[in-house]
Amino acid sequence: MKNIALGKYTNYNTIIHKLDYRSKFMYLVVFMVISFLSYGSSYMTVTVDGIIFLIIIILNFIAKLNFLELFKSLKALWFMIVFLCVLNIFIPGQTTGDIAFTIGNLNVYYATILNLSIVFSRIILILAMTTLYSQTSKPMEMTKALEWFFSPLKLIKVPVSKLAMAISLALRFIPTLFEDTSRIMKAQASRGVDYKNGKFKDKIKSISSLLIPLFISSFQASDTLADALISRGYNPDDKRTKYKERKINISDIIFILLLILILSLCITQAVLKFDIYNFYNISLPN
């Protein structure tokens, strides 16, 4: 639980941290879009996803973030990964093409492996890009970014300020919930609760001994947060003002232009579906 990096802001004096909150939110939107585009063949889609992943690694390096924490965070998704592997192997979406290997009487095709690779790469990309955004953006910056991008919805009477505050607080409390979960698990384990061994019925009781204190702790934290907001005069229905408004500088303009370039290249590739492997006559399994 302590290895979850999502929602934890790291205070470093880097170019990425100094970017305007609108520029960083635009990065999140652009990379979210290009991660779900189809770039022709499965091989090209995996290749482009790998290039996007490399760009995120470079941004993490510039922001001085520990990228290994991302792979530690993947431990929480092991059940979903195993479930997807079993589902795609026993119920393949495509039963034609070259066979990669055989499990008993069951054939596993290269198409199945490629489809799994695309799914896993997109899960990793989403986790990587959101982790980078949350670690380089303060909770108040997230609120400002959401409020600024959702501002057109005010024309149809959508409470943008409340929505932005709720989303930013939810992101902020992700690491707090994981820390509370880890603390409660250790406390219950010291009292003899076993979360790993035992029958299914015993495991259900063990989980209930974890969930009930976690819910109580979450409600107490929300009450404390509400009291803190009220004591500081926060009123979601009033018009909010800003003490200092950040302006977009030259580094933000360069970053936005790079985002537009990346988005344009990815959309062009998705439309033209250029296959570099066919262009260079590289033989790959069907």
VOBA-1610 file (N, C-alpha, C; in pm, whole numbers, padded with zeros to 5 digits, always signed):
BEGIN
Met+00081-00120+00000Met+00000+00000+00000Met+00086+00127+00000Lys+00195+00123+00068Lys+00279+00242+00080Lys+00348+00276-00051Asn+00350+00184-00146Asn+00418+00208-00273Asn+00330+00276-00375Ile+00203+00302-00341Ile+00114+00368-00435Ile+00156+00513-00449Ala+00191+00552-00573Ala+00240+00688-00597Ala+00130+00782-00643Leu+00015+00728-00686Leu-00092+00811-00739Leu-00146+00903-00631Gly-00152+01032-00659Gly-00207+01129-00566Gly-00106+01192-00474Lys+00018+01146-00474Lys+00121+01201-00387Lys+00199+01309-00460Tyr+00189+01431-00412Tyr+00262+01541-00474Tyr+00405+01543-00422Thr+00501+01555-00514Thr+00642+01564-00477Thr+00690+01704-00510Asn+00746+01771-00412Asn+00785+01911-00425Asn+00929+01921-00475Tyr+00945+01931-00608Tyr+01075+01949-00670Tyr+01074+02076-00755Asn+01189+02136-00769Asn+01202+02259-00847Asn+01247+02224-00990Thr+01155+02166-01068Thr+01186+02124-01204Thr+01098+02199-01303Ile+01131+02184-01432Ile+01054+02251-01537Ile+00910+02200-01539Ile+00894+02069-01519Ile+00759+02010-01522Ile+00676+02064-01405His+00735+02075-01287His+00661+02127-01172His+00622+02273-01191Lys+00705+02350-01262Lys+00681+02493-01279Lys+00581+02523-01390Leu+00544+02422-01470Leu+00449+02446-01578Leu+00315+02492-01524Asp+00245+02569-01605Asp+00112+02616-01567Asp+00017+02497-01551Tyr-00078+02509-01459Tyr-00169+02397-01432Tyr-00253+02361-01553Arg-00281+02459-01640Arg-00357+02431-01761Arg-00275+02350-01861Ser-00145+02379-01867Ser-00057+02304-01957Ser-00047+02159-01914Lys-00034+02135-01783Lys-00021+01999-01733Lys-00151+01921-01750Phe-00262+01987-01733Phe-00390+01918-01754Phe-00411+01887-01902Met-00364+01976-01989Met-00372+01950-02132Met-00287+01829-02169Tyr-00170+01815-02104Tyr-00088+01696-02124Tyr-00166+01569-02091Leu-00239+01572-01979Leu-00314+01454-01936Leu-00422+01420-02038Val-00492+01520-02089Val-00599+01497-02186Val-00542+01443-02317Val-00434+01505-02366Val-00374+01463-02493Val-00324+01320-02485Phe-00251+01287-02380Phe-00195+01152-02368Phe-00304+01049-02343Met-00413+01090-02278Met-00525+00998-02259Met-00590+00965-02393Val-00599+01065-02481Val-00661+01044-02612Val-00574+00955-02699Ile-00444+00987-02709Ile-00357+00911-02799Ile-00332+00769-02749Ser-00355+00745-02619Ser-00335+00610-02567Ser-00444+00515-02611Phe-00562+00568-02650Phe-00674+00482-02687Phe-00700+00482-02837Leu-00613+00544-02915Leu-00628+00539-03060Leu-00577+00407-03115Ser-00633+00366-03228Ser-00586+00246-03298Ser-00498+00291-03413Tyr-00378+00235-03421Tyr-00280+00280-03519Tyr-00259+00177-03631Gly-00364+00113-03671Gly-00354+00016-03780Gly-00344-00125-03725Ser-00236-00193-03757Ser-00215-00330-03710Ser-00185-00332-03561Ser-00199-00451-03503Ser-00169-00464-03360Ser-00023-00436-03330Tyr+00065-00474-03424Tyr+00208-00447-03404Tyr+00237-00298-03400Met+00173-00221-03488Met+00193-00076-03489Met+00134-00011-03365Thr+00019-00062-03318Thr-00042-00007-03197Thr+00048-00027-03076Val+00105-00148-03063Val+00197-00176-02953Val+00323-00089-02966Thr+00370-00070-03089Thr+00490+00011-03111Thr+00468+00156-03071Val+00355+00214-03115Val+00325+00353-03081Val+00303+00368-02931Asp+00236+00272-02869Asp+00219+00276-02723Asp+00354+00273-02652Gly+00447+00196-02707Gly+00582+00193-02649Gly+00652+00327-02661Ile+00633+00397-02774Ile+00692+00530-02791Ile+00630+00629-02693Ile+00498+00622-02675Ile+00431+00709-02577Ile+00485+00683-02437Phe+00504+00555-02406Phe+00558+00518-02275Phe+00699+00573-02257Leu+00778+00572-02363Leu+00914+00627-02358Leu+00911+00778-02332Ile+00816+00849-02394Ile+00802+00993-02370Ile+00767+01020-02224Ile+00679+00937-02167Ile+00642+00955-02026Ile+00761+00929-01935Ile+00845+00831-01971Ile+00966+00805-01894Ile+01059+00926-01896Ile+01072+00989-02013Ile+01157+01108-02025Ile+01101+01222-01940Leu+00969+01240-01942Leu+00908+01345-01859Leu+00928+01316-01710Asn+00921+01188-01671Asn+00949+01151-01532Asn+01093+01181-01495Phe+01184+01156-01588Phe+01326+01185-01563Phe+01349+01335-01546Ile+01283+01416-01629Ile+01295+01562-01617Ile+01237+01610-01485Ala+01126+01547-01441Ala+01062+01587-01316Ala+01129+01527-01193Lys+01237+01449-01212Lys+01313+01388-01103Lys+01227+01295-01018Leu+01137+01221-01083Leu+01050+01128-01012Leu+01106+00988-01018Asn+01079+00910-00916Asn+01123+00771-00911Asn+01025+00686-00992Phe+01066+00649-01114Phe+00976+00578-01202Phe+00951+00434-01158Leu+01039+00380-01074Leu+01021+00242-01027Leu+00896+00229-00939Glu+00850+00341-00879Glu+00730+00336-00797Glu+00608+00300-00880Leu+00613+00332-01010Leu+00500+00297-01097Leu+00483+00146-01104Phe+00593+00072-01121Phe+00585-00073-01131Phe+00546-00134-00996Lys+00584-00069-00887Lys+00540-00117-00756Lys+00389-00099-00741Ser+00336+00009-00803Ser+00192+00032-00797Ser+00113-00073-00873Leu+00178-00137-00972Leu+00109-00238-01052Leu+00076-00363-00972Lys+00139-00379-00854Lys+00109-00496-00772Lys-00038-00500-00732Ala-00099-00380-00720Ala-00241-00374-00682Ala-00332-00421-00796Leu-00278-00434-00918Leu-00361-00472-01034Leu-00335-00616-01079Trp-00262-00694-00996Trp-00223-00828-01040Trp-00345-00917-01065Phe-00449-00903-00983Phe-00567-00988-01000Phe-00635-00960-01133Met-00649-00833-01171Met-00712-00798-01298Met-00627-00846-01415Ile-00493-00836-01403Ile-00404-00880-01510Ile-00415-01031-01530Val-00414-01107-01420Val-00426-01252-01430Val-00563-01290-01487Phe-00668-01220-01444Phe-00803-01250-01493Phe-00812-01225-01643Leu-00753-01116-01692Leu-00757-01086-01834Leu-00678-01189-01914Cys-00565-01233-01859Cys-00486-01336-01927Cys-00565-01466-01942Val-00625-01511-01834Val-00703-01636-01838Val-00822-01622-01931Leu-00890-01508-01926Leu-01009-01485-02009Leu-00973-01487-02158Asn-00864-01420-02195Asn-00826-01413-02336Asn-00768-01544-02387Ile-00705-01623-02299Ile-00648-01750-02342Ile-00757-01855-02363Phe-00853-01863-02270Phe-00956-01966-02280Phe-01073-01922-02367Ile-01094-01791-02380Ile-01200-01742-02469Ile-01136-01641-02565Pro-01057-01686-02659Pro-00986-01595-02749Pro-01083-01523-02842Gly-01052-01397-02870Gly-01135-01321-02962Gly-01108-01355-03107Gln-00991-01413-03135Gln-00953-01450-03271Gln-00887-01587-03269Thr-00939-01678-03349Thr-00887-01816-03352Thr-00825-01848-03487Thr-00771-01747-03553Thr-00702-01767-03679Thr-00563-01706-03670Gly-00477-01744-03765Gly-00342-01691-03765Gly-00243-01793-03710Asp-00120-01746-03688Asp-00014-01834-03641Asp-00032-01866-03492Ile+00003-01989-03455Ile-00007-02034-03317Ile+00126-02006-03247Ala+00118-01940-03132Ala+00239-01908-03055Ala+00286-02029-02976Phe+00197-02090-02901Phe+00229-02211-02826Phe+00098-02282-02791Thr+00110-02400-02735Thr-00006-02483-02705Thr-00004-02523-02558Ile-00121-02510-02492Ile-00139-02556-02354Ile-00235-02674-02358Gly-00183-02797-02353Gly-00268-02915-02367Gly-00327-02919-02506Asn-00461-02917-02513Asn-00530-02913-02642Asn-00570-02771-02682Leu-00525-02674-02605Leu-00563-02534-02628Leu-00453-02461-02703Asn-00490-02400-02816Asn-00394-02323-02894Asn-00399-02176-02853Val-00281-02119-02831Val-00270-01977-02798Val-00210-01907-02920Tyr-00286-01815-02978Tyr-00244-01750-03102Tyr-00167-01621-03072Tyr-00087-01580-03171Tyr-00015-01453-03159Tyr-00111-01336-03148Ala-00227-01347-03212Ala-00327-01240-03205Ala-00373-01219-03061Thr-00390-01329-02988Thr-00429-01319-02848Thr-00322-01249-02765Ile-00196-01286-02788Ile-00086-01224-02715Ile-00077-01075-02747Leu-00099-01038-02874Leu-00094-00898-02914Leu-00209-00819-02850Asn-00329-00878-02847Asn-00442-00810-02784Asn-00417-00787-02636Leu-00360-00888-02568Leu-00325-00872-02427Leu-00218-00764-02409Ser-00122-00759-02501Ser-00017-00658-02492Ser-00074-00518-02504Ile-00172-00501-02593Ile-00236-00370-02610Ile-00311-00330-02483Val-00385-00426-02426Val-00462-00397-02303Val-00368-00360-02189Phe-00262-00439-02169Phe-00169-00414-02059Phe-00093-00283-02080Ser-00055-00255-02205Ser+00019-00131-02232Ser-00068-00010-02202Arg-00196-00018-02231Arg-00284+00096-02205Arg-00311+00112-02056Ile-00320+00001-01984Ile-00334+00012-01838Ile-00212+00080-01778Ile-00093+00038-01823Ile+00031+00097-01772Ile+00041+00244-01811Leu+00001+00277-01935Leu+00007+00416-01980Leu-00084+00506-01898Ile-00206+00460-01872Ile-00300+00541-01792Ile-00245+00563-01652Leu-00193+00457-01592Leu-00138+00469-01457Leu-00015+00560-01457Ala+00069+00549-01560Ala+00192+00629-01567Ala+00160+00777-01586Met+00069+00808-01677Met+00041+00950-01704Met-00033+01018-01589Thr-00125+00946-01524Thr-00195+01005-01409Thr-00102+01018-01288Thr-00010+00924-01272Thr+00086+00934-01162Thr+00178+01053-01183Leu+00226+01073-01305Leu+00311+01188-01334Leu+00236+01318-01310Tyr+00110+01324-01352Tyr+00031+01447-01332Tyr+00008+01476-01185Ser-00029+01374-01108Ser-00060+01396-00966Ser+00065+01426-00884Gln+00181+01373-00926Gln+00303+01397-00850Gln+00366+01532-00881Thr+00325+01595-00989Thr+00380+01726-01026Thr+00279+01839-01012Ser+00158+01809-00966Ser+00053+01910-00952Ser-00002+01909-00811Lys-00011+02026-00753Lys-00070+02039-00619Lys-00221+02020-00629Pro-00285+01978-00519Pro-00432+01961-00524Pro-00506+02086-00567Met-00460+02204-00524Met-00526+02328-00564Met-00508+02354-00713Glu-00393+02314-00769Glu-00371+02329-00912Glu-00465+02238-00992Met-00489+02117-00939Met-00584+02028-01005Met-00724+02090-01005Thr-00761+02151-00894Thr-00892+02214-00885Thr-00905+02328-00986Lys-00800+02412-00994Lys-00802+02524-01088Lys-00808+02476-01232Ala-00732+02369-01262Ala-00730+02316-01399Ala-00867+02262-01438Leu-00927+02183-01351Leu-01059+02127-01381Leu-01162+02238-01395Glu-01155+02337-01307Glu-01251+02447-01312Glu-01235+02529-01439Trp-01110+02548-01483Trp-01086+02629-01603Trp-01133+02556-01729Phe-01104+02424-01738Phe-01142+02349-01857Phe-01292+02319-01861Phe-01354+02309-01745Phe-01498+02283-01741Phe-01580+02412-01738Ser-01517+02527-01745Ser-01589+02655-01734Ser-01699+02673-01839Pro-01686+02619-01963Pro-01798+02633-02058Pro-01927+02566-02010Leu-01913+02466-01921Leu-02034+02399-01871Leu-02117+02488-01781Lys-02061+02602-01738Lys-02139+02695-01656Lys-02257+02752-01733Leu-02246+02752-01866Leu-02355+02804-01949Leu-02481+02720-01938Ile-02465+02591-01904Ile-02582+02504-01887Ile-02605+02473-01739Lys-02559+02565-01653Lys-02585+02561-01508Lys-02524+02440-01438Val-02409+02393-01486Val-02338+02284-01418Val-02251+02344-01308Pro-02259+02294-01183Pro-02177+02349-01074Pro-02030+02309-01090Val-01959+02382-01174Val-01823+02345-01209Val-01730+02351-01089Ser-01744+02455-01005Ser-01655+02471-00889Ser-01670+02354-00792Lys-01793+02314-00766Lys-01816+02201-00675Lys-01761+02072-00735Leu-01783+02053-00864Leu-01736+01931-00930Leu-01584+01924-00929Ala-01518+02036-00959Ala-01372+02039-00960Ala-01315+02014-00820Met-01375+02074-00720Met-01328+02053-00582Met-01346+01908-00540Ala-01459+01847-00576Ala-01484+01708-00537Ala-01384+01613-00603Ile-01355+01634-00732Ile-01261+01547-00803Ile-01120+01563-00747Ser-01077+01687-00722Ser-00942+01709-00670Ser-00926+01653-00530Leu-01029+01663-00447Leu-01022+01606-00312Leu-01018+01453-00318Ala-01093+01396-00413Ala-01090+01250-00428Ala-00950+01202-00466Leu-00884+01274-00558Leu-00748+01239-00596Leu-00652+01257-00480Arg-00673+01364-00405Arg-00583+01392-00293Arg-00592+01285-00185Phe-00709+01226-00164Phe-00727+01131-00055Phe-00699+00987-00096Ile-00657+00965-00221Ile-00619+00829-00261Ile-00504+00776-00177Pro-00390+00848-00166Pro-00280+00796-00081Pro-00319+00786+00066Thr-00406+00877+00114Thr-00451+00871+00254Thr-00529+00743+00281Leu-00615+00704+00186Leu-00692+00581+00202Leu-00602+00459+00203Phe-00500+00459+00117Phe-00407+00346+00115Phe-00327+00338+00244Glu-00288+00454+00298Glu-00215+00454+00424Glu-00303+00405+00539Asp-00429+00447+00540Asp-00522+00400+00643Asp-00546+00250+00630Thr-00556+00202+00506Thr-00575+00058+00484Thr-00457-00022+00536Ser-00336+00025+00506Ser-00216-00043+00555Ser-00209-00041+00707Arg-00244+00072+00766Arg-00239+00084+00913Arg-00341-00008+00979Ile-00463-00015+00923Ile-00568-00100+00981Ile-00532-00248+00965Met-00476-00284+00849Met-00436-00423+00828Met-00330-00467+00928Lys-00233-00381+00956Lys-00130-00415+01053Lys-00189-00425+01194Ala-00283-00335+01226Ala-00346-00339+01358Ala-00429-00465+01376Gln-00504-00503+01271Gln-00586-00623+01280Gln-00501-00750+01279Ala-00390-00747+01205Ala-00300-00863+01205Ala-00237-00884+01341Ser-00208-00775+01412Ser-00152-00788+01547Ser-00253-00845+01645Arg-00382-00838+01608Arg-00489-00895+01692Arg-00526-01036+01649Gly-00452-01092+01552Gly-00474-01230+01513Gly-00556-01249+01388Val-00590-01142+01317Val-00667-01155+01193Val-00573-01198+01080Asp-00611-01304+01009Asp-00528-01358+00900Asp-00598-01329+00767Tyr-00533-01245+00683Tyr-00592-01208+00555Tyr-00552-01301+00441Lys-00455-01388+00463Lys-00402-01471+00355Lys-00450-01615+00361Asn-00453-01672+00480Asn-00487-01813+00495Asn-00630-01831+00545Gly-00677-01954+00542Gly-00810-01986+00592Gly-00910-02012+00482Lys-01031-02048+00519Lys-01138-02075+00425Lys-01193-01945+00368Phe-01279-01961+00265Phe-01337-01844+00200Phe-01424-01765+00298Lys-01497-01835+00384Lys-01582-01769+00481Lys-01499-01689+00580Asp-01384-01744+00620Asp-01296-01673+00713Asp-01235-01550+00648Lys-01205-01559+00519Lys-01149-01444+00449Lys-01250-01331+00437Ile-01378-01368+00418Ile-01483-01266+00411Ile-01493-01192+00544Lys-01485-01266+00654Lys-01488-01202+00786Lys-01366-01113+00807Ser-01251-01159+00757Ser-01130-01078+00770Ser-01141-00948+00693Ile-01199-00956+00572Ile-01216-00835+00491Ile-01314-00739+00557Ser-01421-00793+00619Ser-01517-00706+00688Ser-01452-00635+00806Ser-01357-00703+00872Ser-01286-00637+00983Ser-01193-00528+00933Leu-01166-00527+00803Leu-01086-00421+00743Leu-01173-00307+00691Leu-01284-00343+00625Leu-01367-00242+00559Leu-01441-00153+00658Ile-01492-00211+00766Ile-01571-00132+00861Ile-01486-00022+00925Pro-01367-00052+00980Pro-01284+00057+01033Pro-01240+00157+00926Leu-01221+00108+00801Leu-01179+00197+00694Leu-01290+00297+00660Phe-01414+00250+00656Phe-01526+00340+00631Phe-01539+00442+00744Ile-01526+00396+00867Ile-01536+00487+00982Ile-01426+00593+00976Ser-01304+00548+00945Ser-01192+00642+00934Ser-01214+00742+00820Ser-01272+00697+00708Ser-01297+00786+00594Ser-01403+00891+00630Phe-01508+00848+00699Phe-01611+00944+00740Phe-01556+01046+00840Gln-01471+01000+00931Gln-01409+01093+01026Gln-01320+01193+00954Ala-01244+01145+00854Ala-01159+01236+00778Ala-01241+01337+00699Ser-01354+01293+00644Ser-01440+01386+00569Ser-01502+01489+00661Asp-01540+01450+00783Asp-01594+01546+00880Asp-01488+01649+00920Thr-01366+01601+00941Thr-01256+01693+00976Thr-01229+01791+00863Leu-01230+01740+00739Leu-01208+01826+00623Leu-01321+01928+00609Ala-01444+01885+00630Ala-01557+01978+00621Ala-01546+02089+00726Asp-01510+02051+00849Asp-01492+02152+00955Asp-01380+02249+00920Ala-01272+02197+00861Ala-01160+02284+00824Ala-01201+02382+00714Leu-01280+02337+00616Leu-01326+02426+00511Leu-01421+02532+00564Ile-01510+02492+00655Ile-01606+02588+00711Ile-01533+02692+00796Ser-01435+02647+00876Ser-01360+02740+00961Ser-01280+02842+00880Arg-01248+02807+00757Arg-01174+02899+00669Arg-01267+02980+00578Gly-01397+02969+00601Gly-01493+03051+00529Gly-01526+03004+00390Tyr-01504+02875+00362Tyr-01530+02825+00227Tyr-01680+02808+00207Asn-01731+02868+00099Asn-01871+02854+00063Asn-01878+02819-00085Pro-01919+02697-00118Pro-01917+02655-00259Pro-02013+02733-00347Asp-02112+02800-00288Asp-02209+02874-00368Asp-02164+03017-00399Asp-02066+03067-00328Asp-02016+03202-00354Asp-01921+03203-00473Lys-01907+03320-00532Lys-01813+03336-00642Lys-01672+03343-00585Arg-01584+03257-00635Arg-01448+03249-00583Arg-01356+03343-00658Thr-01263+03402-00584Thr-01161+03488-00643Thr-01024+03426-00620Lys-00927+03473-00694Lys-00791+03418-00685Lys-00696+03526-00637Tyr-00615+03490-00538Tyr-00516+03583-00485Tyr-00408+03613-00588Lys-00364+03512-00659Lys-00260+03528-00762Lys-00294+03439-00880Glu-00305+03500-00996Glu-00338+03426-01117Glu-00210+03404-01198Arg-00179+03276-01224Arg-00060+03244-01302Arg-00082+03272-01449Lys+00023+03317-01513Lys+00018+03346-01656Lys+00103+03245-01732Ile+00059+03212-01852Ile+00132+03118-01936Ile+00258+03186-01989Asn+00374+03124-01967Asn+00501+03179-02011Asn+00554+03101-02131Ile+00678+03129-02169Ile+00736+03070-02288Ile+00751+02918-02277Ser+00785+02869-02156Ser+00800+02724-02138Ser+00666+02653-02154Asp+00557+02716-02111Asp+00424+02658-02131Asp+00387+02654-02279Ile+00422+02760-02353Ile+00391+02765-02495Ile+00466+02655-02569Ile+00595+02638-02536Ile+00674+02532-02600Ile+00615+02394-02568Phe+00576+02374-02441Phe+00520+02246-02400Phe+00388+02219-02472Ile+00303+02321-02485Ile+00175+02305-02554Ile+00196+02275-02701Leu+00295+02341-02764Leu+00325+02315-02905Leu+00373+02171-02924Leu+00454+02121-02830Leu+00499+01981-02837Leu+00381+01886-02824Leu+00287+01919-02735Leu+00167+01837-02720Leu+00085+01835-02847Ile+00071+01952-02911Ile-00004+01959-03037Ile+00066+01877-03145Leu+00198+01883-03148Leu+00275+01806-03246Leu+00255+01656-03225Ile+00265+01611-03099Ile+00246+01469-03069Ile+00105+01424-03104Leu+00005+01506-03069Leu-00134+01473-03101Leu-00156+01466-03251Ser-00098+01559-03325Ser-00113+01561-03471Ser-00051+01438-03535Leu+00069+01401-03489Leu+00136+01283-03545Leu+00057+01156-03516Cys+00004+01145-03394Cys-00071+01024-03358Cys-00202+01015-03435Ile-00272+01127-03451Ile-00397+01125-03527Ile-00370+01094-03674Thr-00260+01150-03729Thr-00222+01120-03867Thr-00193+00972-03886Gln-00119+00914-03791Gln-00089+00772-03798Gln-00217+00688-03784Ala-00308+00730-03696Ala-00433+00657-03677Ala-00520+00662-03802Val-00513+00773-03877Val-00595+00786-03998Val-00530+00714-04115Leu-00400+00736-04137Leu-00330+00676-04252Leu-00298+00529-04231Lys-00279+00490-04101Lys-00247+00352-04065Lys-00122+00302-04139Phe-00019+00383-04136Phe+00107+00347-04200Phe+00173+00235-04120Asp+00212+00129-04190Asp+00273+00012-04125Asp+00421+00008-04162Ile+00505+00042-04067Ile+00649+00047-04092Ile+00707-00092-04115Tyr+00642-00194-04059Tyr+00692-00330-04075Tyr+00671-00380-04218Asn+00555-00346-04276Asn+00532-00382-04417Asn+00619-00299-04510Phe+00644-00174-04472Phe+00725-00085-04556Phe+00867-00137-04572Tyr+00922-00191-04464Tyr+01058-00245-04467Tyr+01061-00398-04486Asn+00943-00456-04518Asn+00933-00600-04545Asn+00987-00684-04427Ile+00948-00643-04306Ile+00987-00717-04186Ile+00884-00827-04164Ser+00929-00951-04159Ser+00838-01064-04145Ser+00801-01082-03998Leu+00671-01081-03970Leu+00619-01099-03835Leu+00512-01207-03836Pro+00491-01275-03721Pro+00386-01377-03714Pro+00249-01317-03744Asn+00167-01394-03813Asn+00034-01346-03851Asn-00059-01359-03732
//
